[in-house]
């Protein structure tokens, strides 16, 4: 494997890279068996074919299918090994081809099976952010923290009830989540921690005014993921929040995207931790922000004790 690439990935990756000598870069990434560690030739499209077909799998020198999460599947795939995809034995190259409509997977247990690849529409016309206020009750529908409108106007009076609807909010950048949280958390109050293998950073609110309320209700579902889960955790740890919903994705990882030789890597680089989850004995504050990925380099977001 390219030594420069190895050094780059190991500098960002929150865990220790498994030292495999696989020449195919997708094979190497998949062999880490980290579902949040992804490789792509398209920075907006990190799903491989098995992800799209909703398979669970384990990778070493082969791809071992564990099961299918598809409600249409009644086949037990556990123990089956993929031997070929379409007409190619270069399995890992075929997995990342984004312009495949139909695919044939050959595996030891069931022979060849044909699948139609569902299309992902990356550009949607859905409403990302919506606010409706009736009297002193305010409903906030937030499907994305990206490009949210200025919420300062909501801090002009005390709301009786705020309903924050985060259903189908699949997260976004950590900066956008920090910005959103700062409308609710008082300036300079610690909101959460970001921890990698070397450092722990405490992240503080950055806005002087905050939204005040008597009751906060949060809706969520199984499509509430990533930084949206972080927002829920932080609000629930600071306020008496009424939570309504089903189990979320359970992700506590912050990822970043880096480009190297026209290849894109989505890398888990931090764990987020709220105050009551932090092991105080292992907390070693640091002012060294150079270790942070470039999108986290704005010092006003990261103030250590």
C-alpha positions as CSV (number, residue, x, y, z in Angstrom):
1,X,0.0,0.0,0.0
2,X,1.1,3.6,-0.7
3,X,3.1,4.7,2.4
4,X,2.0,8.3,2.1
5,X,-1.7,7.2,2.0
6,X,-1.1,4.9,5.0
7,X,0.4,7.8,7.0
8,X,-2.5,10.1,5.9
9,X,-5.2,7.7,6.9
10,X,-3.6,6.7,10.2
11,X,-3.2,10.4,11.1
12,X,-7.0,10.9,10.9
13,X,-8.4,7.5,11.8
14,X,-9.6,7.3,15.4
15,X,-8.6,3.6,15.7
16,X,-5.5,1.8,14.8
17,X,-5.3,0.7,11.2
18,X,-5.1,-3.1,10.6
19,X,-1.9,-3.6,8.7
20,X,-3.1,-5.6,5.7
21,X,-1.1,-5.7,2.5
22,X,-4.1,-5.7,0.2
23,X,-3.2,-3.7,-3.0
24,X,-6.8,-2.9,-3.8
25,X,-7.6,0.2,-1.8
26,X,-11.3,-0.7,-1.3
27,X,-10.3,-4.1,-0.1
28,X,-8.0,-2.5,2.5
29,X,-10.6,-0.1,3.7
30,X,-13.3,-2.8,3.9
31,X,-10.9,-5.1,5.8
32,X,-10.9,-2.6,8.7
33,X,-14.5,-3.8,9.2
34,X,-15.6,-0.4,10.3
35,X,-19.0,0.5,8.8
36,X,-18.2,4.2,9.0
37,X,-14.9,4.0,7.2
38,X,-15.6,4.3,3.5
39,X,-13.8,4.8,0.2
40,X,-15.2,6.2,-3.1
41,X,-14.3,7.9,-6.3
42,X,-17.2,10.3,-5.7
43,X,-17.1,12.5,-2.6
44,X,-21.0,12.5,-2.5
45,X,-21.5,8.8,-2.9
46,X,-19.8,6.5,-0.3
47,X,-22.1,3.4,-0.5
48,X,-20.7,0.3,-2.1
49,X,-23.1,-2.2,-3.7
50,X,-23.4,-4.4,-0.6
51,X,-24.3,-1.3,1.5
52,X,-27.0,-0.4,-1.0
53,X,-28.4,-3.9,-1.0
54,X,-28.4,-3.7,2.8
55,X,-26.1,-6.7,3.5
56,X,-24.1,-7.1,6.7
57,X,-20.6,-8.6,5.9
58,X,-17.2,-9.3,7.3
59,X,-14.0,-8.9,5.2
60,X,-10.6,-10.5,5.5
61,X,-9.1,-11.9,2.3
62,X,-12.6,-12.7,1.2
63,X,-16.1,-11.2,1.7
64,X,-18.2,-13.2,4.2
65,X,-21.9,-12.4,4.0
66,X,-23.6,-12.4,7.5
67,X,-27.2,-11.6,6.7
68,X,-29.5,-9.3,4.7
69,X,-31.5,-6.6,6.4
70,X,-33.9,-6.3,3.5
71,X,-37.5,-7.1,4.4
72,X,-37.9,-8.8,1.0
73,X,-35.2,-11.4,1.8
74,X,-36.0,-14.7,3.4
75,X,-32.6,-16.2,2.7
76,X,-30.1,-16.9,5.5
77,X,-26.9,-15.6,4.0
78,X,-24.7,-16.3,7.0
79,X,-21.6,-18.2,6.2
80,X,-21.8,-17.5,2.4
81,X,-18.6,-16.2,0.7
82,X,-18.8,-14.0,-2.4
83,X,-16.6,-15.5,-5.2
84,X,-17.4,-13.2,-8.1
85,X,-19.5,-10.1,-9.0
86,X,-20.9,-9.9,-12.5
87,X,-18.3,-11.4,-14.9
88,X,-15.3,-10.1,-12.9
89,X,-13.3,-11.8,-10.2
90,X,-12.0,-8.4,-9.1
91,X,-14.8,-8.2,-6.5
92,X,-13.6,-5.1,-4.7
93,X,-13.4,-3.0,-7.9
94,X,-16.9,-4.1,-8.9
95,X,-18.3,-3.1,-5.5
96,X,-17.5,0.6,-6.0
97,X,-18.8,1.0,-9.6
98,X,-21.6,3.6,-9.2
99,X,-23.2,3.2,-12.6
100,X,-24.4,-0.4,-12.2
101,X,-28.2,-1.0,-12.5
102,X,-28.2,-4.8,-12.2
103,X,-25.7,-7.1,-10.6
104,X,-25.1,-10.8,-10.3
105,X,-23.4,-12.0,-7.2
106,X,-21.8,-15.4,-7.2
107,X,-21.3,-17.1,-3.8
108,X,-20.5,-20.5,-2.5
109,X,-23.7,-21.2,-0.6
110,X,-26.4,-20.2,-3.2
111,X,-24.6,-19.9,-6.5
112,X,-25.5,-16.9,-8.6
113,X,-28.2,-14.4,-7.6
114,X,-29.4,-11.4,-9.5
115,X,-30.2,-8.0,-7.9
116,X,-31.5,-4.7,-9.2
117,X,-29.6,-1.8,-7.7
118,X,-32.0,0.9,-6.3
119,X,-31.2,4.4,-7.4
120,X,-30.3,7.1,-4.8
121,X,-31.4,10.6,-5.6
122,X,-28.7,12.7,-4.0
123,X,-30.6,15.9,-4.9
124,X,-33.9,16.1,-3.2
125,X,-36.6,18.8,-3.1
126,X,-37.7,18.1,0.5
127,X,-38.1,20.8,3.0
128,X,-34.9,20.9,5.1
129,X,-35.9,23.5,7.7
130,X,-39.4,24.9,8.7
131,X,-40.6,26.9,11.6
132,X,-44.2,27.6,12.6
133,X,-45.1,29.7,15.7
134,X,-48.6,29.9,17.1
135,X,-48.8,32.1,20.2
136,X,-45.9,31.0,22.4
137,X,-45.7,27.5,21.0
138,X,-43.1,26.9,18.2
139,X,-42.7,23.9,15.9
140,X,-39.2,23.4,14.3
141,X,-38.9,20.8,11.6
142,X,-35.2,20.2,10.9
143,X,-34.2,17.6,8.4
144,X,-30.7,19.1,8.0
145,X,-28.5,21.5,10.1
146,X,-27.0,22.8,6.9
147,X,-27.9,26.4,5.9
148,X,-30.5,26.8,8.7
149,X,-32.0,30.2,9.0
150,X,-31.0,32.6,11.7
151,X,-32.8,31.7,14.9
152,X,-32.0,34.9,16.9
153,X,-35.6,36.1,16.5
154,X,-36.7,33.1,18.6
155,X,-34.8,34.4,21.6
156,X,-36.9,37.5,21.9
157,X,-39.4,35.9,24.3
158,X,-39.9,32.8,26.3
159,X,-41.7,30.0,24.5
160,X,-44.2,27.9,26.4
161,X,-43.5,24.8,24.3
162,X,-40.9,24.1,21.6
163,X,-41.3,21.0,19.5
164,X,-38.1,20.1,17.7
165,X,-38.8,17.5,15.0
166,X,-35.6,15.7,14.0
167,X,-37.2,12.8,12.3
168,X,-35.3,11.8,9.1
169,X,-32.5,14.2,10.1
170,X,-29.4,12.2,9.1
171,X,-26.9,14.7,10.5
172,X,-24.3,16.8,8.7
173,X,-21.2,18.6,9.6
174,X,-20.1,19.0,13.2
175,X,-19.9,22.7,12.7
176,X,-23.5,23.0,11.7
177,X,-24.6,21.0,14.7
178,X,-22.5,23.2,17.0
179,X,-24.1,26.3,15.4
180,X,-27.6,24.9,15.9
181,X,-27.0,23.9,19.5
182,X,-25.5,27.3,20.3
183,X,-29.0,28.8,19.9
184,X,-30.1,26.8,22.9
185,X,-27.1,26.7,25.1
186,X,-25.8,29.8,26.8
187,X,-22.6,31.4,25.6
188,X,-19.3,29.7,26.8
189,X,-21.1,26.7,28.4
190,X,-19.5,23.4,27.6
191,X,-21.8,21.3,25.3
192,X,-19.8,18.1,24.6
193,X,-16.3,16.7,24.1
194,X,-14.5,15.5,21.0
195,X,-12.0,12.8,21.6
196,X,-9.5,11.1,19.4
197,X,-6.7,8.8,20.3
198,X,-4.4,11.6,21.4
199,X,-6.5,14.5,22.6
200,X,-9.8,15.5,24.2
201,X,-11.4,18.8,23.3
202,X,-14.3,20.4,25.1
203,X,-16.7,22.3,22.8
204,X,-18.4,25.4,24.1
205,X,-21.4,27.4,22.9
206,X,-20.5,30.4,20.8
207,X,-23.7,32.6,20.8
208,X,-24.5,35.3,23.3
209,X,-28.3,35.0,23.1
210,X,-30.2,31.7,23.5
211,X,-33.7,30.5,23.0
212,X,-35.7,30.2,26.2
213,X,-38.6,27.8,26.8
214,X,-40.7,26.1,29.5
215,X,-40.9,22.7,27.7
216,X,-38.9,21.1,25.0
217,X,-40.2,18.1,23.1
218,X,-38.0,16.3,20.5
219,X,-39.3,13.9,17.9
220,X,-36.9,11.4,16.3
221,X,-36.9,8.0,14.4
222,X,-34.6,5.4,13.0
223,X,-33.4,7.8,10.3
224,X,-32.2,10.3,13.0
225,X,-28.5,9.8,12.7
226,X,-25.0,11.1,13.3
227,X,-24.8,14.7,14.5
228,X,-28.6,14.8,14.9
229,X,-28.1,12.2,17.7
230,X,-25.5,14.4,19.2
231,X,-27.9,17.4,19.2
232,X,-30.5,15.2,21.1
233,X,-27.9,14.0,23.6
234,X,-26.7,17.5,24.4
235,X,-30.1,19.0,24.7
236,X,-31.3,16.2,26.9
237,X,-28.3,16.5,29.2
238,X,-28.9,20.3,29.6
239,X,-32.7,20.4,29.8
240,X,-35.7,18.4,31.0
241,X,-36.6,17.2,27.5
242,X,-39.6,15.0,26.6
243,X,-38.3,12.5,23.9
244,X,-40.7,10.8,21.5
245,X,-39.6,8.3,18.9
246,X,-38.0,5.0,18.1
247,X,-34.4,3.8,18.4
248,X,-31.9,5.9,16.4
249,X,-28.9,4.7,14.5
250,X,-26.7,4.9,17.6
251,X,-23.7,6.5,16.0
252,X,-21.3,8.5,18.3
253,X,-18.6,9.0,15.6
254,X,-17.6,12.2,13.8
255,X,-16.3,11.6,10.3
256,X,-14.4,13.7,7.9
257,X,-13.8,13.4,4.2
258,X,-10.3,13.7,2.7
259,X,-9.1,13.5,-0.9
260,X,-6.0,11.8,-2.1
261,X,-5.1,11.3,-5.8
262,X,-8.7,11.7,-6.9
263,X,-9.8,9.2,-4.3
264,X,-12.1,10.1,-1.4
265,X,-12.0,8.6,2.1
266,X,-14.7,9.1,4.7
267,X,-12.9,8.5,8.0
268,X,-14.0,8.2,11.6
269,X,-11.8,10.8,13.3
270,X,-13.5,11.6,16.7
271,X,-15.9,10.2,19.2
272,X,-18.3,12.7,20.7
273,X,-18.9,12.4,24.5
274,X,-21.3,14.4,26.6
275,X,-20.3,15.4,30.1
276,X,-21.8,12.5,32.1
277,X,-20.2,10.0,29.8
278,X,-16.6,11.3,30.1
279,X,-14.0,9.5,32.1
280,X,-12.6,12.5,34.1
281,X,-9.4,10.6,34.9
282,X,-8.5,10.1,31.3
283,X,-9.4,13.7,30.3
284,X,-6.1,15.5,29.4
285,X,-6.9,19.0,28.1
286,X,-4.7,20.3,25.3
287,X,-4.3,23.6,23.3
288,X,-2.8,21.8,20.3
289,X,-5.5,22.2,17.6
290,X,-3.2,21.3,14.8
291,X,-4.2,17.6,15.1
292,X,-7.8,18.5,14.2
293,X,-8.9,18.0,10.6
294,X,-9.0,21.2,8.6
295,X,-12.8,21.7,8.9
296,X,-12.5,21.8,12.7
297,X,-9.6,24.2,12.7
298,X,-11.6,27.3,13.6
299,X,-10.4,27.9,17.2
300,X,-13.6,29.6,18.4
301,X,-15.3,26.2,18.3
302,X,-12.8,24.4,20.4
303,X,-11.8,25.9,23.8
304,X,-10.0,23.7,26.2
305,X,-10.1,24.1,30.0
